């Protein structure tokens, strides 16, 4: 039974040879090397490890199928794959050819790999190995010289023949019974000096290109570094650690061990003592330039590599980390385990992307290819949807309530309550009126007869002056509401507007015109409201303190009149009506301005001088009382006027501008857009929408096939 089991496992891994203590994956190239010691393999690896390899044989083809599907549609998922990175001439190409066992990559001096090469190694039962390119899937290339020429041709097609580079990958699948299933991406080597058609920032461009492949969390990094160069200056290791700081996704490959200085070796590096990576380092021997010149085959290079490590006893402690066979097996094992971990996440990602793509495609709708009647009906639906969304935005009844900022009716409310009302509340009935202006207006209103109380004319002149100041904020409130309505119009997201940009432009144009028309009656009404406040000063208003027939003023006057008369004074220049009522309460200060000489005789040329001098004198007690009471009256009535204006202006704006605009826009889009429209022109889809629909349909097809593949996968 044990023997039968071993042979069953051996059939799954026909390319293994070695001893119990030293099992090596082996790529045969001669009939003599095809001998299989299945019993030795099973004893060394055990049934459990063989099952793991069988798991890899079933999982890695899943990734290759996904890669194939993604490449066909020009889009993809974050698939697990090894990305080969390294400096120029670090031996990346030789490593790949050793893994495949074939010479198929372009060779030459300078930068040779100028486009990423996605290499899928697929193990088959066919006797011959061959290559197939994704851009020409029907052609099988059994001659690998043809594969090399096709890579050159496809590279030159995009980048030219003078060392240009491109980030668009070439996808090559190699089918062979001798390969271990792997997916690798060969990237251009890091170069610092631009040559040919390369731009001055060629190094930056290549680094960014490589980072785009190794940054995804599902990417594994194969960092290739030559042994005859200092690891501290390694481009590959530095790039890998930039996106994988802990080294958890990176496997190091040390090439050119045979070119190290005499007496030196890479044992400490391969054992992880010099630099630690989770997956460690693998050492390999590549063909040198001399070997290439002498046409040494890959098969001979592999045999020479084995002989090199067999004859170097210093590498015995790390022999399990030496040779291309160990590298292939290590890559297969790492990739298999990684695929096993990430496939469930890929399934979730694929399902989520499929749902999102289907939802976006539904929002774009189907192309309108019906007759004129059908298009008219579709146009009417769009217009009704627009007017409905406009009204709902004002009312705050939208389904997609905005949470980041105030919108629609809430902004209009803010304009009235936090803008307009607060600005009016900040106005005072006596703001901007100086004390001298109060005295002057009282005297002018009294005329030739001194007033016992405050003249009505003085109050009316000043209160009207203050009421006029309310017109500016009222007009600005209307302008702000109009701008907000324009904002609502332009922000309405009718799904069809993205499809039909000309229809959107026409509807917004009509709506803007309607708002301009509705704004004029609102402005006129505001002007009329201010004129109404100015037309009649209602001093009988119940909230006005002056409506008690001047009782406050009378009380003040009586209070002053009932005081005892002042003591007699030796001299007094104040004899007149106000002196007989109030008397002289205080002596004028020395700092007062000199009063005009009442006994002086002045002519017309000097009267202005005397009047100006008189106006600059201090206020009398009588004037102080009059001004104080006038201020109270102004503030009292101004508060009433502000409430009237705030209330009536708000209502006028809502009626003439907001509510009227709803009715007018609904009517205008029917008469101006629907009835007089060139339906074919308005319902012409933008090129962006047409192209986006094609992309989404292709993406949905790809994702559905992806889900189908993932559902059948073994996890």
Residue pairs with C-beta under 8 A, 6 or more apart in sequence:
2 42
3 39
5 42
5 47
6 38
6 39
6 41
6 42
6 43
7 38
9 38
9 41
9 42
9 47
9 50
9 54
10 16
10 36
10 38
10 41
10 42
12 50
12 53
12 54
12 57
13 41
13 50
13 53
14 34
14 36
14 177
15 25
15 26
15 27
15 28
15 178
16 23
16 24
16 25
16 26
16 36
16 41
16 45
17 24
17 26
17 33
17 35
17 36
17 37
17 40
17 41
18 24
18 26
18 37
18 40
18 41
18 44
19 40
19 44
20 40
20 43
20 44
21 44
22 319
23 40
23 41
23 44
23 45
24 323
24 325
24 326
25 180
25 325
25 326
25 328
25 329
26 33
26 325
27 101
27 178
27 179
27 302
27 324
27 325
27 328
28 34
28 178
29 101
29 299
29 302
30 299
41 50
42 50
45 53
52 333
52 336
53 332
53 336
55 336
55 340
55 714
56 181
56 332
56 333
56 335
56 336
56 339
57 123
57 181
58 713
58 714
59 336
59 339
59 340
59 343
59 713
59 714
60 181
60 182
60 183
60 332
60 335
60 336
60 339
61 122
61 181
62 339
62 343
62 709
62 710
62 713
62 714
63 79
63 80
63 81
63 183
63 339
64 120
64 122
64 173
64 181
64 183
65 709
66 76
66 77
66 79
66 346
66 706
66 709
66 710
67 76
67 79
67 81
67 118
67 120
67 171
67 183
68 120
68 134
68 171
68 173
69 702
69 705
69 706
69 709
70 76
70 77
70 79
70 702
70 706
71 118
71 134
71 171
72 134
72 702
73 698
73 699
73 701
73 702
74 698
75 698
75 699
75 702
77 346
77 349
77 350
77 353
77 706
78 216
78 217
78 218
78 219
78 346
78 349
79 183
79 218
79 346
80 183
80 218
80 219
80 220
80 335
80 338
80 339
80 342
81 118
81 183
81 184
81 185
81 218
81 219
81 220
81 335
82 182
82 183
82 184
82 185
82 220
82 221
82 222
82 251
82 331
82 335
83 184
83 185
83 187
83 210
83 213
83 214
83 219
83 220
83 221
83 222
84 92
84 95
84 96
84 184
84 185
84 186
84 187
84 222
84 224
85 92
85 187
85 190
85 210
85 214
85 221
85 222
85 223
85 224
85 235
85 236
85 239
85 240
86 92
86 189
86 190
86 223
86 224
86 225
86 235
86 236
87 189
87 190
87 225
87 226
87 234
87 235
87 236
88 110
88 111
88 189
88 190
88 191
89 189
89 226
90 189
90 224
90 225
90 226
90 235
90 236
90 255
91 224
91 226
91 255
91 256
91 284
91 286
92 113
92 186
92 189
92 224
93 105
93 107
93 112
93 113
93 186
94 255
94 286
94 287
95 222
95 224
95 253
95 255
95 284
95 286
95 324
95 327
96 105
96 119
96 184
96 186
97 103
97 104
97 105
97 298
98 284
98 286
98 298
98 301
98 302
98 305
98 324
98 327
99 121
99 179
99 180
99 182
99 184
99 324
99 327
99 328
99 331
100 119
100 121
100 174
100 176
100 179
101 176
101 178
101 179
101 298
101 299
101 302
102 129
102 144
102 147
102 174
102 176
102 298
103 144
103 148
103 297
103 298
104 131
104 144
104 147
104 148
104 151
104 174
105 112
105 113
105 117
105 148
105 151
105 186
106 112
106 113
106 148
106 151
106 152
106 155
107 292
110 163
110 191
110 195
111 163
111 165
111 188
111 189
111 191
111 195
111 198
112 189
113 186
113 187
113 188
113 189
114 155
114 159
114 163
114 164
114 165
114 166
114 188
115 154
115 155
115 158
115 159
115 165
115 166
115 167
115 168
115 169
115 170
115 188
116 167
116 168
116 169
116 170
116 185
116 186
116 187
116 188
116 209
116 213
117 151
117 169
117 170
117 171
117 172
117 185
117 186
118 169
118 170
118 171
118 172
118 183
118 184
118 185
119 172
119 174
119 182
119 183
119 184
119 185
119 186
120 171
120 172
120 173
120 174
120 182
120 183
121 174
121 176
121 179
121 180
121 181
121 182
121 183
121 184
122 173
122 174
122 175
122 176
122 179
122 181
123 176
123 177
123 179
123 180
123 181
124 175
124 176
124 177
125 177
126 175
126 177
127 177
128 142
129 142
129 174
129 175
129 176
129 177
129 178
129 179
130 140
130 141
130 142
130 174
130 175
130 176
131 140
131 141
131 144
131 147
131 172
131 173
131 174
131 175
132 139
132 140
132 141
132 172
132 173
132 175
133 139
133 141
133 150
133 154
133 170
133 171
133 172
133 173
134 170
134 171
134 172
134 173
135 154
135 170
135 171
136 150
141 147
141 150
147 172
151 170
151 172
154 170
155 166
155 170
158 166
158 168
159 165
159 166
160 197
162 196
162 197
163 195
163 196
163 197
163 198
164 196
164 197
164 198
165 188
165 198
165 202
165 205
165 206
165 209
167 209
167 212
169 185
179 328
180 328
180 329
180 331
180 332
181 332
182 328
182 331
182 332
182 335
183 335
184 222
184 331
185 213
187 206
187 209
187 210
187 213
188 206
188 209
188 210
189 206
190 203
190 206
190 207
190 210
190 235
190 239
191 198
191 202
191 203
191 206
192 202
192 203
194 200
194 202
199 205
207 239
210 239
211 239
211 242
211 243
213 219
214 221
214 239
214 240
214 243
214 244
215 243
217 249
218 338
218 342
218 346
219 249
220 249
220 250
220 251
220 334
220 335
220 338
221 240
221 243
221 244
221 249
221 250
221 251
222 251
222 253
222 331
223 234
223 236
223 237
223 239
223 240
223 250
223 251
223 252
223 253
224 236
224 253
224 255
225 231
225 234
225 236
225 237
225 252
225 253
225 254
225 255
226 254
226 255
226 256
226 259
227 254
227 255
227 256
227 257
227 259
227 260
227 266
227 269
227 283
228 256
228 259
228 260
228 261
231 237
231 269
231 274
231 275
236 252
237 252
237 275
240 247
240 249
240 250
241 247
241 250
244 250
246 278
247 276
247 277
247 278
247 279
248 278
249 278
250 277
250 278
250 279
251 277
251 279
251 280
251 281
251 282
251 330
251 331
251 334
252 275
252 277
252 279
252 280
252 281
252 282
253 281
253 282
253 283
253 284
253 327
254 266
254 269
254 270
254 281
254 282
254 283
254 284
255 283
255 284
255 285
255 286
256 285
256 286
256 288
257 265
257 266
257 283
257 284
257 285
257 308
258 285
258 288
258 308
259 288
260 266
265 312
265 314
265 315
266 281
266 283
267 314
267 315
267 317
267 318
268 274
269 275
269 281
270 280
270 281
270 282
270 283
270 315
270 318
270 321
270 322
271 317
271 318
271 321
272 280
272 281
275 281
279 330
279 334
280 321
281 321
282 321
282 322
282 323
282 326
282 327
282 330
283 315
283 318
283 321
283 322
283 323
284 305
284 322
284 323
284 324
284 327
285 301
285 304
285 305
285 308
285 309
286 301
287 296
287 298
287 301
291 301
296 304
302 324
305 323
305 324
306 323
309 315
309 319
309 322
309 323
315 322
320 326
340 715
343 710
343 713
343 715
344 715
346 710
347 707
347 710
347 711
350 703
350 706
350 707
350 710
351 707
353 699
353 703
354 700
354 703
354 704
354 707
357 696
357 699
357 700
357 703
358 700
360 696
361 693
361 696
361 697
361 700
363 495
364 495
364 498
364 499
364 689
364 692
364 693
364 696
365 495
365 496
365 499
367 685
367 690
367 693
368 374
368 375
368 378
368 683
368 685
370 378
372 679
372 680
375 679
375 680
375 683
376 674
376 679
378 496
378 683
379 503
379 673
379 674
379 677
379 679
379 682
379 683
380 674
382 494
382 496
382 497
382 500
382 503
383 507
383 669
383 670
383 673
383 674
385 494
385 496
386 492
386 494
386 507
386 669
387 662
387 665
387 666
387 669
389 398
389 492
389 493
389 494
390 488
390 489
390 492
390 511
390 662
390 665
391 662
392 398
393 407
393 408
393 409
393 488
393 491
393 492
394 408
394 409
394 412
394 485
394 488
394 658
394 662
395 408
395 409
396 408
396 409
396 410
398 408
406 414
407 488
407 491
408 484
408 488
411 484
411 487
412 481
412 484
412 658
415 477
415 480
415 481
415 484
416 477
416 650
416 653
419 477
419 480
420 473
420 474
420 476
420 477
420 646
420 649
420 650
421 646
423 473
424 470
424 473
424 642
424 645
424 646
425 642
427 466
427 469
427 470
427 638
427 642
428 635
428 638
429 463
429 466
429 631
429 634
429 635
429 636
429 637
429 638
429 639
430 466
430 631
430 634
430 635
431 466
433 462
433 465
435 619
435 627
436 615
438 462
438 627
438 630
438 631
439 615
439 619
439 623
439 627
440 615
441 458
441 461
441 462
442 451
442 454
442 455
442 458
442 623
442 626
442 627
442 630
444 457
444 458
445 451
445 455
445 456
445 457
445 458
445 461
446 455
446 458
450 577
450 578
451 626
452 557
453 550
453 553
453 554
453 557
453 626
454 550
454 553
454 626
454 629
454 630
454 633
456 539
458 630
459 537
459 539
459 546
459 630
459 633
459 634
459 637
460 537
462 630
462 634
463 537
463 634
463 637
463 638
463 641
464 534
464 537
466 634
466 638
466 641
467 530
467 533
467 534
467 638
467 641
467 645
468 530
468 534
470 530
470 533
470 641
470 642
470 645
471 526
471 527
471 530
474 526
474 529
474 530
474 645
474 649
475 523
475 526
477 649
477 650
477 653
478 519
478 522
478 523
478 526
478 649
478 653
478 657
479 519
481 653
481 657
481 658
482 515
482 519
482 522
482 657
485 515
485 657
485 658
485 661
486 512
486 515
489 508
489 511
489 512
489 515
489 665
490 508
494 504
496 503
497 503
497 504
497 507
498 504
498 686
498 689
499 685
499 686
499 689
500 682
500 683
500 684
500 685
500 686
501 686
502 681
502 682
502 684
503 673
503 682
503 683
506 673
506 677
506 682
507 669
507 673
510 665
510 668
510 669
510 672
510 673
511 665
511 668
511 669
513 668
514 661
514 664
514 665
514 668
515 657
515 661
515 665
517 664
518 656
518 657
518 660
518 661
518 664
519 657
521 656
521 660
522 652
522 653
522 656
522 657
525 652
525 656
526 649
526 652
526 653
529 644
529 645
529 648
529 649
529 652
530 645
533 641
533 644
533 645
537 637
538 544
538 640
539 546
539 547
539 637
540 547
541 547
541 637
541 640
543 636
543 639
543 640
544 633
544 636
544 637
544 640
545 552
545 632
545 633
545 636
546 552
546 633
546 636
546 637
552 629
552 632
553 625
553 629
556 625
556 629
557 625
560 581
560 582
560 621
560 625
561 581
561 582
565 583
566 583
566 584
566 585
569 584
572 579
572 584
573 595
573 598
574 584
578 620
578 622
581 622
582 620
582 621
582 622
585 621
588 618
589 618
592 617
592 618
593 613
593 616
593 617
593 618
594 613
595 613
595 614
595 617
596 602
596 610
596 613
596 614
602 609
602 610
619 627
673 682
